[in-house]
Amino acid sequence: MDLEKLKEKKLSELTIPEMRKIVWSKEREENKKKDIRVRIFTKFSVYLTKLFLHLGISANMVSYLWIFLGVASTILLWSGQYWASISFLILFNLAAIIDHSDGEVARYWMWRKGKKEGSVTGLYLEDLSHFLIRISIFFGIGVGAWMRFDQIYYFYAGVVLTIVFSLDQVIKLRVYDSLIQSGKIKLINKARKEKTTPGKLKWLHSIFKPQYMQKSLFFWAIIFNVVHWFLIVTVILFVPLFFKNFYRELKRLEDVDKKNNLK
C-alpha cells in the first residue's frame, strides 16, 4: 500500500485498513506481538482515532481526555468493594483505548503534513498521563483497603507509596532539568545509549506497574480480591527501589563527569 498515493484521498474516503497502515508505527507492531492487550485495543482504537479526526480534536486534547478518564476511574477503588474494583478494571481498560488514539491522531497528521518527528508536547503528556494515573491508583487502593478493613495503616501505605513514586519521578526529572539548564543534555543521552543492557530487576519493576494491567500483579490482585496485599508488598519493594534508583541516577551522572573530565 503506497502511503503517498493515499494522500490524494480525503479523511472520509480512507478505509479502516488504510487508516491502520497510516497510523500504526513499527513499535506498535512489535508491542502487538508481545502484549495481547495491545492487540485487542488497537483493533478498536483506530475507529476512535477516525472519529477524533473528523471532530477536529487534536492529539493533545485526546491525551487530556485519557488523563481525565484514567484518573476519574480510580475513584471506583475508594470504596474497597470487590465489584467496584472490577468496574474500575472494565472502565479503565475501555478508557485506555484512548491512550492509543492520541498517538494515532498525531501520526496521522505527521503523515498528512509529511513530518518525520512528533510533538514534544505529546511525548510529555504521554509520560504525564502514566504518572498521574499510577499515583491515582496507588492512592485509590490505599483508601479502598482502609474503607474495607477499617485499618488506617492501609491509607498510610497508599500515601507513602504515592509520595515515594512521586519522589522517584522528581529525581529523574531533576537530572534532565539540571542538564538542560547547564547545556549538557547531550552528554547524558550519549551515556544512556552506551548502557543498553536492561537492569536485573526490570522484570520485577514491570509487573508492579498498575497500568500494565494483565501483565501486572495489580490486575490479578483485583481479580482475586487481595488488593490490600498488593499494596503492602508494593510498599515494601518500592521504598528500597526508590533509593536504588536515586543511587543509579547519581552514579550515572558521576560516570558522565569522569568520561568528560568534568570532575
C-alpha positions in Angstrom: 0.0 0.0 0.0 1.5 3.3 -1.2 1.1 5.8 1.6 1.9 8.8 -0.7 -1.0 7.8 -3.0 -3.3 7.7 -0.1 -2.7 11.4 0.5 -4.9 12.0 -2.6 -7.9 10.7 -0.5 -9.9 12.8 2.0 -10.2 11.5 5.5 -13.8 10.3 4.9 -12.6 8.3 1.9 -9.9 6.4 3.9 -10.9 2.8 4.9 -10.1 1.3 8.3 -7.3 -0.9 6.9 -5.8 2.2 5.2 -6.0 4.1 8.4 -4.2 1.4 10.3 -1.4 1.4 7.7 -1.1 5.2 8.2 -1.2 5.5 12.0 0.4 2.3 13.2 4.1 2.6 14.0 6.8 -0.1 13.9 6.9 0.0 17.7 3.2 -0.7 17.8 3.7 -3.8 15.6 6.4 -5.1 18.0 4.2 -4.5 21.0 1.3 -6.3 19.4 3.4 -9.4 19.3 4.3 -9.2 23.0 1.1 -7.9 24.6 -2.4 -9.3 23.9 -3.8 -6.1 25.5 -2.2 -4.0 22.7 -3.5 -6.4 20.0 -7.1 -6.0 21.3 -7.0 -2.3 22.0 -5.5 -1.4 18.6 -8.4 -3.2 16.8 -10.8 -0.6 18.3 -8.6 2.5 18.8 -8.4 3.3 15.0 -12.2 3.8 15.0 -12.0 6.3 17.8 -9.0 7.9 16.0 -11.0 8.5 12.9 -13.8 10.0 14.9 -11.5 12.3 16.7 -10.0 13.4 13.4 -13.5 14.1 11.9 -14.3 16.2 15.0 -11.1 18.2 14.7 -9.8 17.0 18.1 -6.0 17.3 18.4 -3.7 14.6 19.7 -3.0 16.6 22.8 -6.8 17.0 23.5 -7.1 13.2 23.2 -4.3 12.9 25.8 -6.2 15.2 28.2 -9.3 13.1 27.8 -7.3 10.0 28.6 -5.8 11.5 31.7 -9.2 12.7 32.9 -10.9 9.3 32.3 -8.0 7.4 33.7 -7.8 9.4 36.9 -11.6 9.6 37.3 -11.9 5.8 37.0 -9.7 5.3 40.1 -12.4 6.8 42.3 -14.1 3.4 42.0 -11.3 1.9 44.0 -12.0 4.1 47.0 -15.0 2.1 48.3 -12.8 -1.1 48.6 -15.7 -3.2 47.4 -15.0 -6.1 45.0 -17.4 -5.2 42.3 -16.4 -1.6 42.4 -12.8 -2.7 41.7 -14.0 -4.9 38.9 -15.9 -2.0 37.4 -12.7 0.1 37.7 -10.9 -2.6 35.6 -13.6 -2.5 32.9 -13.8 1.3 32.8 -10.1 1.7 32.9 -9.5 -0.7 30.0 -12.1 1.0 27.9 -10.6 4.4 28.6 -7.1 3.0 27.8 -8.2 2.6 24.2 -7.9 6.4 24.0 -4.3 6.1 25.2 -3.6 4.5 21.8 -5.7 7.0 19.9 -3.7 10.1 20.9 -0.6 8.7 19.2 -2.6 7.6 16.2 -4.0 11.1 15.7 -0.5 12.5 16.0 0.9 10.0 13.4 -2.0 10.8 11.0 -1.1 14.5 11.0 2.6 13.7 10.7 1.8 11.6 7.6 -0.6 14.2 6.2 1.9 17.0 6.6 5.0 15.0 5.7 6.7 15.4 9.1 9.2 12.8 10.4 9.1 13.6 14.1 6.2 14.0 16.5 5.3 16.7 19.0 7.5 17.1 22.1 4.3 18.2 24.0 2.7 14.9 23.0 5.6 12.9 24.4 5.4 14.9 27.7 1.7 14.3 28.0 2.2 10.6 27.4 4.6 10.3 30.3 2.5 12.7 32.5 -0.6 10.6 31.9 1.0 7.4 33.1 2.4 9.2 36.1 -0.8 10.8 37.2 -2.9 7.6 36.6 -0.4 5.5 38.5 -0.3 7.6 41.6 -4.1 7.9 41.5 -4.2 4.1 41.5 -1.8 3.8 44.4 -3.8 6.4 46.4 -7.1 4.7 45.5 -6.1 1.2 46.6 -4.9 2.7 49.9 -8.2 4.4 50.5 -10.1 1.3 49.4 -8.2 -1.0 51.7 -8.8 1.4 54.6 -12.5 1.6 53.9 -12.7 -2.2 53.5 -10.9 -3.3 56.7 -11.2 -0.1 58.7 -7.4 -0.1 59.3 -5.8 3.3 58.9 -2.4 1.9 58.2 -3.6 0.9 54.7 -4.3 4.5 54.0 -0.9 5.5 55.2 0.6 2.8 53.0 -1.2 4.3 50.0 0.1 7.8 50.8 3.6 6.5 51.3 3.6 4.7 48.0 2.2 7.8 46.2 4.9 10.0 47.8 7.7 7.6 47.1 6.7 7.1 43.5 6.4 10.9 43.0 9.8 11.5 44.5 11.3 8.8 42.2 9.9 10.7 39.2 11.1 14.0 40.6 14.7 12.7 41.0 14.8 11.6 37.3 13.2 14.8 36.1 15.6 17.0 38.1 18.6 15.2 36.4 17.4 16.3 33.0 16.4 19.7 34.2 19.9 20.3 35.6 21.5 19.1 32.4 19.3 21.2 30.2 20.0 24.4 32.2 23.7 23.7 32.0 23.6 22.9 28.3 25.0 19.4 28.8 22.0 17.2 27.9 23.8 15.6 25.0 26.3 14.1 27.5 23.7 12.0 29.4 22.0 11.0 26.1 25.3 9.6 24.9 25.8 7.8 28.3 22.3 6.2 28.1 22.9 4.9 24.6 26.1 3.2 25.8 24.1 1.3 28.5 21.7 -0.8 26.5 21.6 -3.8 28.8 18.3 -3.9 30.8 18.6 -3.9 34.6 18.4 -7.1 36.5 15.2 -6.0 38.3 13.5 -4.7 35.2 11.1 -7.6 35.1 10.2 -7.1 38.8 9.6 -3.4 38.2 7.3 -4.0 35.2 4.9 -6.5 37.0 4.3 -3.9 39.7 3.3 -1.2 37.2 -0.5 -0.9 37.6 -1.2 0.5 34.1 0.2 -2.7 32.5 -2.9 -4.4 33.8 -2.9 -8.1 32.6 0.9 -8.2 32.9 0.7 -6.6 36.4 0.1 -8.3 39.7 -2.3 -5.4 40.4 -4.7 -6.8 37.8 -4.7 -10.3 39.4 -4.9 -8.8 42.9 -8.2 -7.2 41.9 -9.5 -10.4 40.3 -8.7 -12.5 43.4 -9.7 -9.7 45.8 -6.3 -9.3 47.5 -5.5 -5.7 46.5 -4.5 -4.9 50.2 -1.7 -7.5 49.9 -0.6 -6.0 46.6 -0.4 -2.6 48.4 1.7 -3.9 51.3 4.1 -5.9 49.1 4.5 -2.9 46.7 5.3 -0.5 49.5 7.9 -3.0 50.9 9.6 -3.3 47.5 9.3 0.2 46.2 10.8 2.1 49.1 14.3 0.4 48.7 13.8 0.6 44.9 13.5 4.4 45.3 16.9 4.6 47.0 18.3 2.2 44.3 17.1 4.5 41.6 18.5 7.6 43.3 21.9 5.9 43.6 21.7 4.8 39.9 21.0 8.3 38.7 23.8 9.7 40.9 26.2 7.1 39.6 25.2 7.8 36.0 26.0 11.5 36.4 29.3 10.7 38.1 30.2 8.5 35.1 29.4 11.3 32.7 31.7 13.6 34.7 34.6 11.2 34.6 34.3 10.4 30.9 34.2 14.1 30.1 36.8 15.2 32.6 34.3 17.4 34.4 35.2 16.2 37.9 
